[in-house]
Amino acid sequence: MNSYVSHLECAYSGKKYEPGKIHTISEMGKPIIVKYDLERIAAEVPRSSIGDSKEPGFWRYAPLLPVCSEKNRVSLGEVVTPIIALENLESTLGFDAKAVFVKDESRLPTGSFKARGLGMAVSMAKELGVKHLAIPTNGNAGSALAAYATRAGIECTVLCPDNTPTINVRETQMQGASTHLVNGLIGECGGIIAEGSEEMEWFAVSTLKEPYRIEGKKTMGLELAEQMGWSLPDTIFYPTGGGTGIIGMWKGFKELIELGWIEDKLPRMVSVQSTGCAPIVRAWEEGHEFAEYWEGAETISSGIRVPSALGDFMILDAVRSSGGFAISVTDEETLDIQHQIGLSEGLLLCPEGAATVAAYRNSVDSGLVSSSESVILFNTATGLKYPMPDVTSKIDKNNVEYSVFKAR
Ligand SMILES: *Cc1c(COP(=O)(O)O)cnc(C)c1O
């Protein structure tokens, strides 16, 4: 079997690269992206065949994915993640809004949307015969890589800064990765991998340093379009770290338009960051093409604690050409809204997901977004992986004071 991949190319210069070979970054040091023969897909694959697919997760979009042989698809039971309406916004946000939905990516294997990108990268590694994968990670990418690599029978080494949340480090080890804590930042973990790659025969799957994680993340956009009856919302709020998700979705939308599967009206893409690490927001505000390194990055939203993104110009392009914007929120706003959404909607968002809710509220308050727009907020991981407040109320079984149940 073959894929519909026509070639690969440098996302900046357009320089072409051959398919079927192992690629990292382009000659200019920029990400390499995958291009498809969309004319042939349009001629051979009817849109309705996607709806008829028996595949329960992102493999249903196989014609738009780079894997050639079905036997190389590495799967851990992916699902189409639900879109859940927020129904009690009046109490949490102070205004009512009828078309605000959370796309809940926490339902994917390993509890985060990193499963999409790394599931795809591992499948391509399998197809191309790569034997040992390595990654620097602040958390969710490591456990997703560990799970999929183990599933594929590929060795895997994960390097984490020693302040990575314990749960992420442990789950990574439990899913078969050789897991190590480094007394340094994520960039320094990446440096160790780059330097040792030849000796250790590692292939690095760092964000945007290989072409296929984007293709996996792209399926968030394809899935959203299919779920909404091949249409899209007015605005998408996305918690942005390395940016594979926003870049991937934007790429996917453009492919769908070229295929004629959706109309030429795309959502505004809003990049959400934390005030403690907001390189993309700063570059957007200053009108720059690239983002400068963010010194002293610090936020509880570890998934978006990324001081420097290789695909910065691609994130900024998606934001600008969609008529969107970039916005940051404080950790206090994030934690407060995470708690509020738990109390009012019964949804335990991750901080990164809660940050999109806070950004949405602030955007409506400042008039950037209208409360009548249809909005999708991405909850990128399960809230269960993050610290939560202690339960402090204690009951003495021999001396129950019922008044404590009344105070809430
Ligand atoms: C990695 C991660 C992000 C950022 O994703 P990008 O697509 O790389 O910008 C957001 N939220 C969580 C929970 C993550 O793990």
The ligand as a MOL file (V3000), in Angstrom:
LIG
                    3D

  0  0  0     0  0            999 V3000
M  V30 BEGIN CTAB
M  V30 COUNTS 15 15 0 0 0
M  V30 BEGIN ATOM
M  V30 1 C 2.3290 19.8990 25.1800 0
M  V30 2 C 1.1400 20.4810 25.7860 0
M  V30 3 C 0.5820 21.6990 25.3160 0
M  V30 4 C 1.1970 22.5040 24.1980 0
M  V30 5 O 1.0680 21.8520 22.9740 0
M  V30 6 P 1.7070 22.3730 21.6340 0
M  V30 7 O 0.8130 21.8400 20.5750 0
M  V30 8 O 3.0800 21.8130 21.5460 0
M  V30 9 O 1.7190 23.8620 21.6530 0
M  V30 10 C -0.5980 22.1400 25.9030 0
M  V30 11 N -1.1820 21.4690 26.9200 0
M  V30 12 C -0.6630 20.3210 27.4030 0
M  V30 13 C -1.3640 19.6350 28.5210 0
M  V30 14 C 0.5140 19.7840 26.8540 0
M  V30 15 O 0.9990 18.6400 27.3460 0
M  V30 END ATOM
M  V30 BEGIN BOND
M  V30 1 1 1 2
M  V30 2 1 2 3
M  V30 3 2 2 14
M  V30 4 1 3 4
M  V30 5 2 3 10
M  V30 6 1 4 5
M  V30 7 1 5 6
M  V30 8 2 6 7
M  V30 9 1 6 8
M  V30 10 1 6 9
M  V30 11 1 10 11
M  V30 12 2 11 12
M  V30 13 1 12 13
M  V30 14 1 12 14
M  V30 15 1 14 15
M  V30 END BOND
M  V30 END CTAB
M  END
